[in-house]
């Protein structure tokens, strides 16, 4: 038996997410019968505003198909929605683990936010003797923020700090800047404690811009220890949250819940105090090999992405249709540093390709359109659509692809609100850690939509061109078509065969048909006449509706006998208001202009019309 785990995550910080996934992979290395599917919404950070359509990827996860559920998200993914998922899993008897946020019926695995903040405040008070503290809190709706604020206030109370003040709420740099401005306006405290590193960095930059020295004039700290704490001077004292360890513990918890069926209490992964200049301590000496390696990865991925933009993107943009785009993308996957990639397009998106505006949800079927590398499997894509086959959307991948790994990243392809499809990776690509994966997927999304618009525009232009050049009733060319293609065809036939035949065809007694039976019957007679002409002449003939009931044919062979035969057969077998055709035909073997050839054929047609009663086909030469 293979245990299947779905990890639903609302990714807003690439480094945090990469750490979590690396930890999960580490724990999976000890398991042979567990497979993880990571449904990553790849959403932008929007505070408390959810991005429309961002969570649609989660609808591909059918809970009943999984043995365990993990969830991780920020305030942009409403807690009520996460709780509904856990409640549904609980009703099905499926265990759940929630990363860094407590939910009913789910095991909590994550940071002890209260304890981390308590330790930070304790350090500032005991080691640096700070007595006047301000706190820049996170979002009020966030559980992490609430716990950190509680840790700050309790530590202040325990160590006799009576005038501690919460001065702002928010996670971002501008929120830290607001807190710094408040500090200066109300008298600098001994220390500004920030709820995360981003806010601390915003405060540090604001203080520097206004001549406030850190740590000489004010102490400053943060929490997270991901990147904002050490990217500039002064480096910010922080509590390092070990996301790899959190991911490893979360994977271990769900595996134990599935296999051992034991109850597990909350799992707290300790945060580590990292001392830097901003609190007055000397910065800890970090292992230089780590920094060198991180810089190397960043530079490698930056150069890789620049190559993709300068070489691969133009090739994708040049694709004239979807098949060309898919083939090009399949060739270029290795350029992105990816060993394997599957791209699946939603059936509804393909069925409504010209107007997919209502395709906002995934349908029941996905089409595997890219399977790279192509030499890694024996399945061939069909030559028409470049499709390797279909799978139910809940299955995600064909069974053959599921043998590649015990870990799959399932990533959305969206354009505004459209659910285009998904990309599946059986690995954690290096380009994910610094946000390049999201940009790469965005490039694919844009390429898919650009080629779709290009195909639709080409089709619309062809339709407009067809309406401009063709008669809507018969499908023959009109006078614009004569100007654009008629003379060219006339000259080509004359040059190739040394002669060209021009026929002028007129419906007999057309006025009588219209007056007696109405114009609808007249249109039927015109349609029948055009069908007779089309059947009678050679396939490459130029045909046009010259006037109301008049036609011109430019052919490489005479049409007299063919028209006689076809018209007689139609009049005999079908009930039609058409009762005859008059045809004048000329054979041209010199450089006579087409308009003169048509005029000659017209003269012959009138000679014929005046010499018969209209009940048979008459041809004059």
C-alpha positions in Angstrom: 0.0 0.0 0.0 1.2 3.5 -0.8 0.0 6.2 1.6 -1.0 9.4 -0.2 -0.6 12.8 1.5 -1.9 16.1 0.1 -0.2 19.2 1.3 -2.3 22.4 0.6 -0.2 25.5 0.8 -0.7 29.2 0.1 2.9 30.1 -0.8 3.8 33.7 -0.1 7.5 33.4 0.9 9.7 31.4 -1.4 12.5 30.7 1.1 10.1 29.6 3.8 8.4 27.3 1.4 11.6 25.8 0.0 12.7 25.1 3.6 9.4 23.3 4.4 9.6 21.2 1.3 13.2 20.3 1.8 12.3 19.1 5.3 9.5 17.0 3.9 11.8 15.5 1.3 14.3 14.6 4.1 11.6 12.8 6.1 10.3 11.1 3.0 13.8 9.7 2.4 13.1 7.2 5.2 9.8 6.0 3.7 9.2 3.7 0.8 5.4 3.6 0.9 4.4 7.3 1.3 3.8 9.8 -1.6 3.3 13.6 -1.1 1.3 15.8 -3.5 2.1 19.5 -2.8 -0.8 21.7 -4.1 0.9 25.1 -4.1 -1.4 28.1 -4.8 1.7 30.3 -5.5 -0.2 33.4 -4.5 1.0 36.9 -4.1 1.3 38.4 -0.6 -1.9 40.4 -0.2 -2.3 40.7 3.5 -5.9 40.0 4.3 -7.2 40.2 0.7 -7.5 36.9 -1.1 -6.4 36.8 -4.7 -9.3 35.9 -6.9 -8.9 32.4 -8.3 -5.7 31.7 -6.2 -7.2 28.8 -4.3 -8.7 27.0 -7.3 -5.8 24.5 -7.4 -7.1 23.1 -4.1 -10.2 21.8 -5.9 -8.0 19.2 -7.6 -7.4 17.6 -4.2 -10.3 15.2 -3.5 -9.9 14.5 0.1 -11.3 10.9 -0.1 -8.3 10.0 -2.4 -5.8 10.8 0.3 -4.7 9.2 3.6 -3.4 12.4 5.2 -3.7 16.2 4.8 -1.2 19.0 5.6 -2.2 22.7 5.4 -0.1 25.8 5.6 -1.1 29.4 4.8 -1.1 33.0 5.8 -3.9 35.5 6.4 -4.7 35.7 2.7 -6.1 32.2 3.0 -9.0 32.6 5.4 -8.9 30.5 8.5 -12.5 29.5 8.0 -11.7 27.9 4.6 -8.8 26.0 6.1 -11.0 24.8 9.0 -13.7 23.6 6.6 -11.1 21.4 4.8 -9.9 19.9 8.1 -13.5 19.4 9.2 -14.2 17.5 6.0 -11.1 15.4 6.4 -12.1 14.7 10.0 -15.5 13.5 8.9 -13.9 11.1 6.5 -11.5 9.8 9.2 -8.5 11.4 7.5 -5.8 12.8 9.9 -4.6 16.4 9.4 -1.6 18.5 10.3 -1.6 22.3 10.3 1.7 24.0 9.9 2.2 27.2 12.0 -1.5 27.7 12.7 -3.8 25.8 15.1 -7.0 24.3 13.7 -9.6 22.1 15.4 -9.1 18.4 14.6 -5.6 19.0 13.3 -2.2 18.5 14.9 -0.2 21.8 15.2 3.4 21.6 14.0 5.4 24.8 14.0 7.1 27.6 15.9 6.4 28.4 19.5 5.7 32.1 18.6 4.9 33.0 22.2 8.1 31.5 23.5 10.2 32.9 20.7 9.1 36.5 21.4 9.3 36.0 25.2 13.0 35.0 24.8 13.7 37.9 22.5 12.3 40.4 25.0 14.1 38.7 27.8 17.4 39.1 26.0 16.8 42.8 25.4 15.9 43.5 29.0 18.4 41.3 30.8 21.4 41.7 28.5 21.0 45.2 27.2 19.0 46.6 30.2 16.2 48.1 28.0 13.4 49.5 30.2 11.3 51.4 27.6 10.0 49.1 24.9 7.7 49.6 21.9 6.3 46.8 19.9 5.5 46.7 16.1 2.9 43.9 16.0 1.8 41.9 13.0 -1.6 41.7 11.5 -4.2 41.6 14.3 -6.1 38.7 12.6 -3.0 36.5 12.5 -2.6 33.7 15.1 1.2 34.1 14.9 0.9 37.8 15.5 -1.4 37.3 18.5 0.9 34.9 20.1 4.0 37.0 19.6 2.2 40.1 21.0 1.1 38.1 24.0 4.7 36.9 24.5 6.0 40.5 24.3 3.5 41.8 26.9 3.9 38.9 29.3 7.7 39.2 29.2 7.5 42.9 29.9 5.2 42.3 32.8 7.4 39.5 34.2 10.5 41.8 34.1 8.7 44.9 35.4 8.3 46.9 32.3 5.2 48.9 32.9 5.0 51.3 30.0 5.5 48.8 27.1 3.4 50.0 24.1 2.1 48.3 20.9 2.5 51.0 18.2 1.5 49.4 14.9 0.1 46.4 13.1 1.4 44.8 9.9 4.0 42.5 8.5 5.6 44.6 5.8 8.4 47.1 5.6 6.1 50.1 5.4 4.5 48.9 8.6 7.9 48.9 10.3 8.6 52.4 8.9 5.3 53.6 10.5 6.4 52.2 13.8 9.8 53.9 13.5 8.1 57.3 12.8 5.9 56.8 15.8 9.0 56.2 17.9 10.6 59.4 16.8 7.4 61.4 17.2 6.8 60.2 20.8 10.3 60.0 22.1 12.7 57.2 21.2 12.3 54.1 23.4 15.2 52.0 24.4 14.1 49.3 21.9 11.7 48.7 19.1 10.7 45.0 19.0 9.2 44.0 15.6 6.9 41.0 15.0 9.0 39.9 11.9 12.2 40.8 10.1 10.5 42.6 7.2 9.0 45.2 9.5 12.3 45.4 11.3 14.1 46.1 8.1 11.5 48.8 7.2 12.1 50.4 10.6 15.9 50.2 10.2 15.8 52.0 6.8 13.5 54.7 8.1 15.7 55.3 11.1 18.8 55.5 8.9 17.1 58.0 6.6 16.3 60.2 9.6 19.7 60.1 11.3 18.8 57.7 14.0 21.7 55.3 14.8 21.2 51.6 15.5 22.0 50.4 18.1 23.5 53.6 19.6 20.2 55.5 19.7 17.7 52.6 19.7 17.8 48.8 19.8 16.0 46.9 17.1 15.0 43.2 16.7 12.8 41.0 14.5 11.7 37.4 14.1 12.0 34.8 11.2 15.6 34.8 10.3 15.0 34.2 6.6 16.5 36.9 4.5 15.5 40.5 5.6 17.5 40.3 8.8 20.9 40.1 7.2 20.7 41.6 3.7 21.8 45.1 4.8 23.6 46.8 7.6 22.9 46.8 10.4 22.2 43.1 10.5 19.1 42.6 12.6 18.9 40.4 15.7 16.3 37.8 15.1 14.7 34.5 16.1 15.6 32.0 13.4 12.7 29.7 12.5 14.0 26.4 11.2 11.5 25.7 8.4 13.4 22.6 7.2 13.0 21.2 10.7 9.3 22.3 10.7 8.7 20.5 7.4 10.5 17.4 8.6 8.5 17.3 11.8 5.2 18.0 10.0 5.9 15.1 7.6 6.8 12.8 10.4 3.6 13.7 12.3 1.3 13.0 9.4 3.1 9.7 8.7 2.7 8.6 12.3 -0.9 9.6 12.3 -1.6 7.5 9.1 0.5 4.5 10.0 0.3 4.2 13.8 -3.1 5.8 14.3 -1.8 7.4 17.5 -2.9 10.7 18.9 -0.2 13.4 18.7 -0.2 16.6 20.7 1.2 19.8 19.2 4.8 19.7 18.0 6.7 22.9 18.7 10.0 23.5 16.8 12.2 25.9 18.9 13.3 29.1 17.3 17.0 30.0 17.8 18.2 33.4 18.9 20.6 34.9 16.3 22.5 37.9 17.7 23.5 40.8 15.4 24.5 44.4 15.6 21.0 45.9 15.8 20.5 44.9 19.5 24.0 45.9 20.6 25.6 42.5 20.4 28.4 41.5 18.1 27.1 39.7 15.0 27.5 36.0 15.1 30.0 34.7 12.7 28.1 32.6 10.2 29.6 29.7 8.3 31.1 31.4 5.2 30.5 28.3 3.1 26.8 28.7 3.6 26.9 32.3 2.3 29.1 31.3 -0.6 26.8 28.5 -1.5 23.6 30.7 -1.2 25.3 33.4 -3.4 26.3 30.8 -5.9 22.7 29.4 -6.2 21.3 32.9 -6.5 23.7 33.9 -9.3 23.3 30.6 -11.1 19.5 30.9 -11.1 19.6 34.5 -12.1 21.9 33.8 -15.1 19.7 30.8 -16.0 16.5 32.9 -16.0 18.2 35.6 -18.0 19.1 33.0 -20.6 15.5 31.8 -20.6 14.3 35.3 -21.2 16.8 36.1 -23.9 16.7 32.8 -25.8 13.6 30.6 -24.8 11.0 33.4 -24.4 11.5 34.7 -28.0 11.1 31.1 -29.3 7.9 30.6 -27.4 6.6 34.0 -28.5 7.3 33.1 -32.1 5.0 30.0 -32.0 2.1 30.3 -34.4 -0.1 27.9 -32.7 -0.5 25.8 -29.5 1.3 22.7 -30.9 4.3 24.7 -32.0 4.4 26.2 -28.5 4.2 22.9 -26.7 6.9 21.3 -28.8 9.2 24.3 -28.2 8.5 24.3 -24.4 9.2 20.5 -24.3 12.6 21.1 -25.8 13.5 24.0 -23.5 12.6 22.4 -20.1 16.2 21.5 -19.4 17.2 25.1 -19.8 15.2 25.9 -16.6 17.3 23.4 -14.7 14.4 21.0 -14.4 14.9 17.2 -14.8 11.2 16.5 -15.4 8.1 18.5 -16.1 4.5 17.7 -17.0 2.2 20.3 -18.3 -1.5 19.5 -18.4 -4.2 21.7 -19.9 -7.8 21.7 -18.6 -10.4 20.1 -20.9 -12.8 23.0 -20.5 -10.1 25.5 -21.5 -9.3 23.5 -24.7 -13.0 23.0 -25.5 -13.6 26.8 -25.1 -10.3 27.8 -26.6 -11.6 30.8 -28.6 -13.6 32.2 -25.6 -12.5 30.6 -22.3 -13.8 33.5 -20.1 -16.0 31.2 -18.1 -13.3 28.6 -17.5 -12.6 29.7 -13.9 -12.7 26.2 -12.4 -10.9 23.0 -13.3 -13.1 20.5 -15.1 -13.0 16.7 -14.5 -10.4 16.1 -17.2 -6.8 17.2 -17.7 -4.8 16.7 -21.0 -1.1 15.9 -20.7 0.4 18.1 -23.4 4.1 18.3 -22.3 6.0 15.4 -20.9 9.7 16.3 -20.6 12.3 15.1 -21.2 10.7 13.4 -24.3 13.3 10.6 -24.3 12.4 9.6 -20.8 9.3 7.7 -21.8 7.8 5.5 -24.5 4.5 7.3 -24.9 4.2 9.3 -28.1 2.2 12.6 -28.4 -0.5 12.6 -31.1 0.5 14.5 -34.2 -2.6 16.8 -34.2 -2.8 18.2 -30.7 0.5 17.1 -29.2 -1.4 15.3 -26.4 -0.1 12.3 -24.6 -3.4 11.4 -23.2 -6.1 12.4 -20.7 -6.4 11.8 -16.9 -9.1 12.6 -14.4 -8.2 15.8 -12.8 -8.2 14.2 -9.3 -5.6 11.7 -10.5 -3.2 14.5 -11.5 -0.8 12.4 -13.5 -0.8 9.1 -15.6 0.3 6.1 -13.6 3.6 5.8 -15.5 4.7 9.3 -14.3 3.8 8.5 -10.7 6.7 6.0 -10.6 9.3 8.8 -11.0 9.1 10.0 -7.4 7.3 10.0 -4.0 7.0 13.8 -4.1 5.1 16.0 -6.6 4.7 19.7 -6.8 1.3 20.6 -8.3 1.4 24.2 -9.5 -1.4 26.2 -11.1 -1.4 27.7 -14.6 -3.7 30.7 -14.5 -4.3 33.9 -16.4 -6.3 36.4 -14.4 -9.3 34.3 -13.4 -8.9 31.5 -16.0 -8.0 28.0 -14.9 -5.7 27.0 -17.8 -4.1 23.9 -16.4 -1.3 22.7 -14.1 2.4 22.0 -14.1 3.7 19.1 -12.1 7.3 18.7 -11.0 8.7 15.5 -9.2 11.4 17.6 -7.5 12.1 20.8 -5.7 13.8 22.9 -8.3 16.6 25.3 -7.3 14.8 28.1 -9.1 12.1 27.9 -6.5 14.1 29.3 -3.6 14.5 32.8 -5.0 11.2 33.1 -6.7 12.4 32.3 -10.2 10.0 29.3 -10.5 7.0 31.6 -10.1 8.4 33.8 -12.8 9.0 30.8 -15.1 5.4 29.6 -14.6 4.2 33.2 -15.3 6.2 33.1 -18.6 4.5 29.8 -19.6 1.1 31.3 -18.7 1.7 34.4 -20.8 3.0 32.3 -23.7 -0.1 30.0 -23.6 -2.5 33.0 -23.6 -0.5 34.9 -26.2 -0.6 32.0 -28.6 -4.3 31.5 -27.9 -5.0 35.1 -28.7 -2.8 34.8 -31.8 -4.7 31.8 -33.1 -8.1 33.5 -32.4 -6.9 36.7 -34.0 -5.7 34.7 -37.1 -9.0 32.9 -37.4 -11.0 36.2 -37.0 -8.8 37.8 -39.6 -9.4 34.9 -41.9 -13.1 35.2 -41.3 -13.0 38.9 -42.1 -10.9 38.3 -45.1 -13.4 35.6 -46.2 -16.3 37.9 -45.7 -14.5 40.7 -47.6 -13.5 38.5 -50.6 -16.4 36.0 -50.8 -20.1 36.1 -51.5 -21.9 34.9 -48.4 -24.7 33.0 -50.3 -22.6 30.9 -52.7 -19.1 31.0 -51.2 -17.7 32.2 -54.5 -15.4 35.1 -54.8 -17.0 38.6 -55.1 -15.6 41.5 -57.1 -13.0 42.2 -54.4 -11.9 38.6 -54.8 -11.8 39.1 -58.5 -9.4 42.0 -58.1 -7.2 40.2 -55.6 -7.1 36.6 -57.0 -8.9 36.5 -60.3 -6.4 38.2 -62.6 -3.5 36.3 -60.9 -5.2 33.0 -61.5 -6.1 34.0 -65.1 -2.4 34.8 -65.9 -1.1 31.7 -64.1 -3.3 29.3 -66.1 -2.5 31.1 -69.4 1.3 30.9 -68.7 1.2 27.3 -67.7 -1.1 25.8 -70.4 -0.9 28.4 -73.1 -4.6 29.0 -73.0 -7.3 29.8 -70.5 -11.1 29.4 -70.6 -13.4 32.1 -69.3 -17.1 31.3 -68.8 -19.9 33.7 -68.1 -23.0 32.0 -66.6 -26.5 33.5 -66.2 -29.6 32.0 -64.6 -32.5 32.0 -67.0 -35.8 33.8 -66.0 -34.4 34.9 -62.7 -36.8 37.9 -62.4 -39.7 35.5 -63.0 -38.6 33.3 -60.2 -38.4 36.2 -57.8 -41.7 37.7 -58.8 -43.6 34.4 -58.8 -42.1 32.6 -55.8 -40.3 35.3 -53.8 -36.7 36.1 -53.1 -36.2 33.1 -50.9 -36.8 30.9 -53.9 -34.5 33.2 -55.9 -31.7 32.6 -53.3 -32.4 28.9 -53.6 -32.0 29.0 -57.3 -28.7 31.0 -57.0 -27.4 28.4 -54.5 -28.4 25.5 -56.8 -26.7 27.2 -59.8 -23.5 27.8 -57.8 -23.5 24.1 -56.7 -23.9 23.0 -60.4 -21.0 25.2 -61.4 -18.7 24.0 -58.6 -19.4 20.4 -59.5 -18.8 21.0 -63.2 -15.5 22.8 -63.3 -12.0 21.7 -62.3 -11.0 21.9 -58.7 -8.6 24.8 -59.2 -10.9 27.0 -61.1 -11.5 30.6 -60.0 -15.2 31.1 -59.4 -17.0 34.3 -58.6 -20.5 35.7 -58.3 -20.3 38.5 -60.8 -23.8 40.0 -60.2 -27.2 39.0 -58.8 -27.7 36.0 -61.0 -24.4 36.0 -63.0 -21.2 34.0 -62.4 -17.7 33.9 -63.9 -15.5 30.8 -64.1 -11.8 31.0 -65.0 -10.6 27.4 -65.9 -7.9 25.5 -67.5 -10.4 23.4 -69.5 -13.7 24.1 -71.3 -16.8 23.8 -69.1 -19.6 23.3 -71.7 -20.1 19.6 -71.6 -19.6 19.4 -67.8 -22.2 22.1 -67.1 -24.7 20.5 -69.5 -24.3 17.1 -67.8 -24.4 18.3 -64.2 -27.3 20.7 -64.7 -29.4 18.2 -66.6 -28.9 15.7 -63.8 -29.8 18.2 -61.0 -32.9 19.4 -62.9 -34.0 15.9 -63.3 -33.4 14.6 -59.8 -34.2 17.6 -57.6 -37.2 19.9 -57.1 -35.8 23.3 -57.7 -37.1 26.7 -59.1 -34.0 26.8 -61.3 -35.1 26.0 -64.9 -31.9 26.7 -66.9 -28.5 28.3 -67.3 -27.1 30.3 -70.2 -23.4 30.1 -70.6 -21.0 32.0 -72.8 -17.4 30.8 -73.0 -14.2 32.0 -74.6 -10.8 30.4 -75.0 -8.0 32.9 -74.7 -4.5 32.2 -76.0 -3.0 35.6 -76.1 -2.4 38.6 -73.7 -6.0 39.7 -73.5 -6.8 41.3 -70.1 -9.3 39.4 -67.9 -12.0 42.1 -68.0 -12.0 41.9 -71.8 -12.2 38.1 -71.8 -15.2 38.4 -69.4 -16.9 40.9 -71.7 -16.5 38.6 -74.7 -17.9 35.6 -72.7 -20.8 37.9 -71.6 -21.6 38.7 -75.2 -21.7 35.0 -76.1 -23.9 34.3 -73.1 -26.5 36.9 -74.3 -26.5 35.4 -77.8 -27.3 32.1 -76.3 -30.0 33.4 -74.0 -31.8 35.1 -77.0 -31.7 31.9 -79.0 -33.5 29.5 -76.6 -36.5 29.3 -74.3 -34.5 28.8 -71.1 -35.6 25.2 -70.5 -32.3 23.7 -71.3 -28.6 24.5 -70.8 -27.2 26.5 -73.7 -23.5 27.1 -74.4 -22.1 29.5 -76.9 -18.5 29.4 -78.0 
